[in-house]
């Protein structure tokens, strides 16, 4: 019989440009904060370390990041310590692996998502990000992730009759919420006027609809049911988890506007939690641009195809709406933390379920959903969290 899986501790750094700090510094801060928040759990209790990082080899020169961070943290050399890769979904996939391990008998696992990119030149970062695409058919020709999302946005506008301004509610909501998050990269609001005047990055995506890759680390302590019973306060259970994949190259997909992996992983995870889309109170999605959030919401089944921007304009994605997203700022305002993002997302959902989200708290949040995409929806990792009183 598989054990239920719970979050015992959480920790995260401020997202930003940490020029004076190393990758190990950031990871250590997050891990130690997670341990401090989990009363009764010490480093020697940790039975495995799973690390999510999108750019370990390309930017940091570390091909054994799991062993490196285990050493830096002083963990036992006898435990498995490994890095998991799935581009921007790396942290979420690391968590998925930890959940599997705890379900099958491991008492305690530590998960860390970490990125340290701002010491590198823009062309190095672009080249590293492009590795999330098909290297032979896309990256080889200089196509970036932002350019691909822009092409999808252009096609969506053509198919459903929208202007670029229709996507403004997504970054506006993200910045409104991020302004209240002390860990966010951008803590200021924006409005429709500023969005309309913003410079183009990859038309029709402009600067205020384009997230910024930054430094940060987040950590989770995952435990079995026996240990969870000894924890004080509200228990947060990871009730469902799933991974699905799609063709890395957009032109090989039957319908590029259909994020089929996002849909599959969401429905499998919800099914494992014995829940449906309508049971979810708060969402964290991969939303580096409004079109990304739009396609995810529609793929998962929150809204009919071609309608998500209209619902967003009516307030549905705000903390008081039907499908609250980016309540801590999302990719746009919290910042894009690469492979660490999936861990930040789960922490943000857990804070909502514990009633600790402050000014952006979703009323009576009991069920949360976090989904992290690698590439343009090539890998989709979904987790369903439930509050247990």
Backbone torsions as a table, in degrees:
resi	resn	phi	psi	omega
1	UNK	NA	130.3	-178.7
2	UNK	-80.3	143.7	-179.9
3	UNK	-80.1	148.1	166.6
4	UNK	-68.2	154.0	-173.1
5	UNK	-121.3	135.6	-175.5
6	UNK	-131.1	156.8	172.9
7	UNK	-91.2	119.7	-178.7
8	UNK	-100.3	-28.2	-177.8
9	UNK	-153.3	150.9	-177.4
10	UNK	-141.5	146.0	175.2
11	UNK	-158.6	145.5	-179.9
12	UNK	-153.1	150.1	175.5
13	UNK	-91.2	165.0	168.3
14	UNK	-62.5	139.5	175.3
15	UNK	-85.2	129.2	-177.3
16	UNK	-179.7	-159.3	178.0
17	UNK	-104.5	94.3	-174.0
18	UNK	-95.3	68.8	-175.1
19	UNK	-64.2	-30.9	-175.3
20	UNK	-90.2	5.2	-175.6
21	UNK	-126.2	150.2	179.8
22	UNK	-91.8	169.0	174.8
23	UNK	-58.8	-41.9	179.4
24	UNK	-65.0	-36.0	177.0
25	UNK	-59.4	-47.5	-177.9
26	UNK	-65.2	-46.0	-179.8
27	UNK	-62.5	-39.9	179.9
28	UNK	-64.9	-41.6	179.0
29	UNK	-60.0	-46.7	-178.6
30	UNK	-65.8	-43.1	-178.4
31	UNK	-65.8	-41.9	-179.2
32	UNK	-68.2	-35.3	175.9
33	UNK	-64.8	-39.7	178.0
34	UNK	-63.6	-41.7	178.9
35	UNK	-66.6	-40.4	179.8
36	UNK	-64.3	-31.0	-178.4
37	UNK	-81.8	-9.3	-178.9
38	UNK	-109.4	90.2	-176.6
39	UNK	-60.7	128.8	176.1
40	UNK	93.3	-6.4	178.9
41	UNK	-108.0	125.0	-178.0
42	UNK	-114.8	165.5	-178.8
43	UNK	-54.5	-34.4	-177.2
44	UNK	-72.4	-10.8	175.9
45	UNK	-80.2	-18.1	-174.0
46	UNK	-70.9	124.4	-176.6
47	UNK	-99.7	-9.3	178.2
48	UNK	-165.8	149.9	176.1
49	UNK	-121.8	127.6	175.9
50	UNK	-119.2	126.3	-176.0
51	UNK	-117.3	131.9	174.2
52	UNK	-110.8	123.5	177.4
53	UNK	-154.5	131.3	-176.0
54	UNK	-81.6	-22.8	-167.8
55	UNK	-127.0	28.1	-172.2
56	UNK	-56.1	-54.8	-179.0
57	UNK	-74.3	-44.9	-171.0
58	UNK	-65.0	-40.6	-174.2
59	UNK	-110.9	-26.8	-172.8
60	UNK	-108.7	-10.0	179.5
61	UNK	67.4	27.2	-179.3
62	UNK	-120.4	108.1	178.2
63	UNK	-93.0	-5.5	175.5
64	UNK	-128.8	61.9	-174.6
65	UNK	-65.3	-32.1	177.7
66	UNK	-60.3	-51.9	179.2
67	UNK	-63.6	-38.6	-179.8
68	UNK	-60.7	-48.6	-177.9
69	UNK	-73.1	-33.3	175.6
70	UNK	-59.8	-40.5	178.2
71	UNK	-66.5	-44.9	-179.4
72	UNK	-62.7	-32.3	-178.5
73	UNK	-87.6	-6.1	-179.8
74	UNK	72.7	28.1	178.2
75	UNK	-77.3	160.7	-179.1
76	UNK	-59.9	133.6	179.0
77	UNK	-70.5	-6.9	-178.2
78	UNK	-89.6	-6.2	-178.3
79	UNK	-91.0	152.4	172.7
80	UNK	-68.2	133.1	178.1
81	UNK	-137.0	113.2	-173.2
82	UNK	-142.4	153.8	175.1
83	UNK	-96.8	138.7	179.0
84	UNK	-111.9	136.7	-177.2
85	UNK	-123.1	134.8	171.6
86	UNK	-162.3	46.1	-178.3
87	UNK	53.5	-129.7	-177.2
88	UNK	-66.4	-14.5	178.1
89	UNK	-94.7	10.9	-174.5
90	UNK	-59.3	-46.4	-179.5
91	UNK	-63.2	-42.8	178.6
92	UNK	-64.0	-37.9	178.8
93	UNK	-70.2	-34.8	174.5
94	UNK	-61.4	-42.0	177.0
95	UNK	-63.9	-42.4	177.9
96	UNK	-56.4	-43.6	179.0
97	UNK	-64.2	-40.0	178.3
98	UNK	-64.8	-40.9	177.7
99	UNK	-60.0	-44.7	178.5
100	UNK	-59.8	-42.6	-178.2
101	UNK	-63.9	-43.9	-179.2
102	UNK	-69.5	-38.2	176.5
103	UNK	-58.8	-31.2	-175.2
104	UNK	-101.5	18.3	168.6
105	UNK	124.3	-14.6	178.1
106	UNK	-73.4	127.9	-177.5
107	UNK	-69.6	-43.8	-173.6
108	UNK	-139.3	133.7	173.8
109	UNK	-131.2	144.7	175.5
110	UNK	-108.2	131.4	177.6
111	UNK	-118.9	131.1	178.1
112	UNK	-128.0	132.9	168.9
113	UNK	-113.6	130.5	-175.5
114	UNK	-149.1	141.1	171.9
115	UNK	-141.4	145.9	177.8
116	UNK	-142.2	86.5	-169.0
117	UNK	-106.2	-22.3	-166.8
118	UNK	-76.3	-1.9	172.6
119	UNK	-82.7	-1.7	-172.5
120	UNK	-112.8	154.9	179.6
121	UNK	-71.8	155.5	-175.4
122	UNK	-58.2	-39.6	-178.0
123	UNK	-68.3	-32.2	175.6
124	UNK	-65.3	-43.1	-179.1
125	UNK	-66.3	-43.4	178.8
126	UNK	-60.1	-42.2	179.9
127	UNK	-64.3	-39.3	179.1
128	UNK	-67.1	-42.4	178.6
129	UNK	-64.4	-36.6	-178.1
130	UNK	-64.0	-17.8	178.7
131	UNK	-68.4	-10.7	175.1
132	UNK	-78.2	-9.7	177.3
133	UNK	-94.8	-175.2	172.7
134	UNK	-74.9	112.7	-172.1
135	UNK	-65.4	-30.8	-177.7
136	UNK	-83.0	-35.3	-171.9
137	UNK	-107.6	-13.5	-178.2
138	UNK	-126.0	-62.3	-176.1
139	UNK	-59.8	-35.6	-179.5
140	UNK	-57.8	-28.9	-177.8
141	UNK	-97.8	8.7	175.2
142	UNK	84.2	14.8	-180.0
143	UNK	-78.8	124.2	-179.8
144	UNK	-94.6	165.2	176.1
145	UNK	-61.0	-42.0	-179.9
146	UNK	-61.8	-41.1	178.6
147	UNK	-62.6	-37.6	179.3
148	UNK	-68.7	-43.0	175.4
149	UNK	-61.3	-36.4	178.7
150	UNK	-64.2	-40.9	177.6
151	UNK	-63.7	-39.6	177.3
152	UNK	-66.1	-39.3	177.7
153	UNK	-63.2	-43.6	178.6
154	UNK	-60.3	-43.5	179.4
155	UNK	-66.4	-39.4	179.3
156	UNK	-63.7	-43.3	178.1
157	UNK	-59.6	-41.4	179.8
158	UNK	-66.6	-44.8	-176.1
159	UNK	-66.2	-38.9	-169.4
160	UNK	-117.5	5.9	170.7
161	UNK	76.2	33.2	179.1
162	UNK	-100.1	155.5	166.0
163	UNK	-96.2	168.0	179.1
164	UNK	-61.6	-32.0	-179.2
165	UNK	-61.5	-22.3	-178.6
166	UNK	-65.4	-17.6	-178.7
167	UNK	-93.7	-0.9	-178.7
168	UNK	-58.9	-35.8	-178.6
169	UNK	-56.6	-26.4	-177.5
170	UNK	-69.5	-54.6	177.0
171	UNK	-69.1	-29.4	177.5
172	UNK	-63.6	-45.3	177.0
173	UNK	-62.3	-43.4	-178.4
174	UNK	-61.2	-45.1	-178.8
175	UNK	-70.4	-37.4	177.2
176	UNK	-58.3	-43.0	-179.9
177	UNK	-76.8	-41.3	-179.3
178	UNK	-62.4	-29.1	178.9
179	UNK	-61.7	-18.9	-178.6
180	UNK	-104.6	6.5	-178.6
181	UNK	-106.2	113.1	-176.7
182	UNK	-66.1	-13.5	178.8
183	UNK	-95.6	-2.7	-172.9
184	UNK	-75.3	150.8	175.9
185	UNK	-69.8	-46.6	-178.3
186	UNK	-115.0	110.6	-176.5
187	UNK	-111.4	58.2	177.1
188	UNK	-148.4	148.4	179.4
189	UNK	-82.4	161.4	170.7
190	UNK	-130.7	166.0	178.0
191	UNK	-131.7	177.4	-175.6
192	UNK	-63.4	-33.7	179.2
193	UNK	-64.4	-45.2	177.9
194	UNK	-64.9	-39.6	179.1
195	UNK	-60.4	-44.0	-176.4
196	UNK	-64.7	-31.3	-176.2
197	UNK	-92.0	-4.9	-174.3
198	UNK	-67.1	146.0	-179.5
199	UNK	-67.2	148.7	178.8
200	UNK	-75.0	138.3	174.5
201	UNK	-103.1	-53.5	173.3
202	UNK	-146.0	93.7	-171.8
203	UNK	-49.9	130.9	11.1
204	UNK	-93.3	11.9	177.8
205	UNK	-81.6	127.1	179.7
206	UNK	-107.6	178.8	-174.0
207	UNK	-60.8	-34.2	-178.1
208	UNK	-86.8	3.5	172.0
209	UNK	-121.1	29.2	-174.7
210	UNK	-136.2	119.0	-177.2
211	UNK	-74.7	163.6	-179.8
212	UNK	-114.7	128.2	175.8
213	UNK	-75.0	131.3	-174.5
214	UNK	-143.5	177.1	-179.0
215	UNK	-87.5	148.3	174.5
216	UNK	171.8	164.0	176.6
217	UNK	-145.7	145.1	177.5
218	UNK	-140.6	150.2	-175.7
219	UNK	-140.8	147.9	177.2
220	UNK	-132.7	138.7	169.5
221	UNK	-101.5	121.7	-177.3
222	UNK	-110.0	131.0	-175.3
223	UNK	-133.2	164.1	177.7
224	UNK	-82.6	178.4	-174.0
225	UNK	-67.2	-36.7	-179.4
226	UNK	-60.7	-46.1	177.9
227	UNK	-69.0	-35.7	-179.3
228	UNK	-61.6	-33.3	179.9
229	UNK	-64.0	-22.4	-178.9
230	UNK	-87.8	-6.3	-177.3
231	UNK	-79.2	147.6	175.3
232	UNK	-84.2	155.0	172.2
233	UNK	79.1	-164.2	-176.7
234	UNK	-69.0	133.9	176.7
235	UNK	-96.0	135.6	177.7
236	UNK	-113.1	116.5	-178.3
237	UNK	-100.8	136.0	171.6
238	UNK	-86.4	98.5	-168.4
239	UNK	-88.0	-18.1	-179.9
240	UNK	-157.5	141.5	178.3
241	UNK	-147.4	144.1	-179.2
242	UNK	-158.3	153.6	177.2
243	UNK	-129.5	137.8	174.0
244	UNK	-141.0	158.7	-177.1
245	UNK	-134.3	164.3	179.6
246	UNK	-142.2	174.3	176.5
247	UNK	-59.1	131.7	174.9
248	UNK	-62.3	-35.7	-177.9
249	UNK	-85.7	124.8	-177.6
250	UNK	-59.0	-39.7	-174.0
251	UNK	-70.3	-9.9	177.3
252	UNK	-90.7	-3.6	179.4
253	UNK	-88.9	144.8	-178.9
254	UNK	-61.5	-41.3	177.8
255	UNK	-138.1	102.6	-176.9
256	UNK	-59.3	-23.6	179.7
257	UNK	-81.1	-3.9	179.5
258	UNK	-104.4	108.9	177.1
259	UNK	-82.5	80.6	-171.8
260	UNK	-66.4	-33.8	178.3
261	UNK	-67.8	-37.2	177.2
262	UNK	-62.1	-43.1	178.8
263	UNK	-64.4	-47.6	-176.3
264	UNK	-62.7	-47.8	-177.5
265	UNK	-66.1	-36.9	179.0
266	UNK	-62.9	-47.6	-175.5
267	UNK	-70.7	-34.6	177.0
268	UNK	-66.9	-45.3	-179.9
269	UNK	-63.0	-44.0	178.7
270	UNK	-64.4	-38.9	178.2
271	UNK	-63.0	-39.9	178.3
272	UNK	-66.9	-25.2	176.4
273	UNK	-90.0	0.1	-178.2
274	UNK	59.2	42.7	-179.1
275	UNK	-133.2	166.8	174.8
276	UNK	-120.3	173.8	-179.6
277	UNK	-55.9	-39.1	-178.3
278	UNK	-68.4	-12.2	179.7
279	UNK	-84.9	-13.3	-174.8
280	UNK	-81.1	132.2	-179.2
281	UNK	-97.5	-27.0	-176.7
282	UNK	-149.9	142.4	-171.5
283	UNK	-126.4	146.2	165.6
284	UNK	-127.7	122.0	-175.4
285	UNK	-124.5	167.2	172.9
286	UNK	-78.0	108.1	-171.9
287	UNK	-134.8	56.0	176.6
288	UNK	-66.4	-20.1	176.8
289	UNK	-144.0	159.3	-180.0
290	UNK	-59.3	-36.1	-179.7
291	UNK	-65.1	-33.1	178.9
292	UNK	-65.2	-45.6	177.6
293	UNK	-64.3	-40.4	178.8
294	UNK	-57.8	-51.9	-176.9
295	UNK	-66.9	-34.3	178.3
296	UNK	-67.7	-46.6	179.6
297	UNK	-58.5	-39.4	-178.8
298	UNK	-76.4	-38.0	178.8
299	UNK	-63.7	-42.4	-178.5
300	UNK	-67.0	-29.1	179.1
301	UNK	107.1	13.7	176.5
302	UNK	-67.9	-35.3	-178.8
303	UNK	-140.9	155.9	177.4
304	UNK	-68.3	153.4	179.8
305	UNK	-55.3	131.6	177.6
306	UNK	85.7	6.0	-174.4
307	UNK	-118.5	-12.2	-173.7
308	UNK	-57.2	-42.6	178.3
309	UNK	-59.7	-34.9	178.7
310	UNK	-66.8	-42.7	177.8
311	UNK	-65.2	-37.9	177.8
312	UNK	-62.2	-40.7	179.6
313	UNK	-64.1	-25.3	179.7
314	UNK	-89.4	3.8	175.9
315	UNK	94.5	9.4	-174.8
316	UNK	-66.4	-24.0	-176.1
317	UNK	-95.5	0.9	179.1
318	UNK	-80.1	166.8	179.6
319	UNK	-56.4	-23.2	178.6
320	UNK	-98.2	5.2	-175.2
321	UNK	-93.1	-175.0	-177.7
322	UNK	-68.8	-38.9	-177.9
323	UNK	-129.9	76.0	-179.5
324	UNK	-61.8	128.5	175.2
325	UNK	-130.0	161.7	175.1
326	UNK	52.2	42.4	-176.8
327	UNK	-69.7	-15.0	173.9
328	UNK	-109.6	9.6	176.8
329	UNK	115.5	-16.2	179.0
330	UNK	58.6	-169.3	179.2
331	UNK	-58.7	-37.6	-171.4
332	UNK	-69.0	-45.6	-175.1
333	UNK	-104.5	-43.8	173.0
334	UNK	-60.5	-37.1	-178.4
335	UNK	112.0	149.2	176.1
336	UNK	-86.0	113.1	-176.9
337	UNK	-105.1	30.9	175.7
338	UNK	53.3	-129.5	-178.4
339	UNK	-68.1	-12.7	177.9
340	UNK	-83.1	-11.6	-171.4
341	UNK	-60.1	-39.9	-178.2
342	UNK	-59.7	-30.7	177.7
343	UNK	-75.3	-42.6	174.5
344	UNK	-56.3	-43.6	-178.6
345	UNK	-58.6	-46.7	-177.4
346	UNK	-67.1	-37.8	175.5
347	UNK	-61.8	-43.2	-179.6
348	UNK	-64.6	-38.9	175.6
349	UNK	-65.6	-44.1	-180.0
350	UNK	-60.9	-38.8	177.1
351	UNK	-63.4	-38.8	176.1
352	UNK	-62.3	-45.2	-176.7
353	UNK	-69.5	-25.8	176.6
354	UNK	-86.8	-2.3	-178.7
355	UNK	74.4	27.4	-175.2
356	UNK	-112.1	21.7	-175.1
357	UNK	-91.1	3.6	174.1
358	UNK	63.4	-130.8	-172.9
359	UNK	-67.6	-17.2	179.7
360	UNK	-107.8	21.5	-179.0
361	UNK	-63.1	131.7	173.8
362	UNK	-86.1	126.4	-175.0
363	UNK	-62.4	130.9	174.8
364	UNK	56.6	36.0	178.9
365	UNK	-69.3	122.9	179.2
366	UNK	-122.5	-30.2	-179.2
367	UNK	-122.9	128.4	178.2
368	UNK	-125.7	155.6	-176.9
369	UNK	-135.3	130.9	177.5
370	UNK	-125.7	130.4	177.3
371	UNK	-131.9	131.7	-179.7
372	UNK	-121.4	132.2	-179.0
373	UNK	-109.3	137.7	170.2
374	UNK	-99.7	128.1	-175.1
375	UNK	67.9	-151.1	177.6
376	UNK	-89.7	65.2	179.8
377	UNK	73.2	22.3	179.7
378	UNK	-69.5	-46.7	172.5
379	UNK	-116.0	131.2	178.8
380	UNK	-125.7	122.9	-179.7
381	UNK	-118.8	124.4	-177.2
382	UNK	-121.4	140.0	174.7
383	UNK	-130.6	137.8	176.3
384	UNK	-111.7	125.8	-178.6
385	UNK	-113.9	141.1	179.9
386	UNK	-128.3	135.9	175.3
387	UNK	-83.2	128.4	174.7
388	UNK	-114.6	123.6	-177.6
389	UNK	-80.0	NA	NA
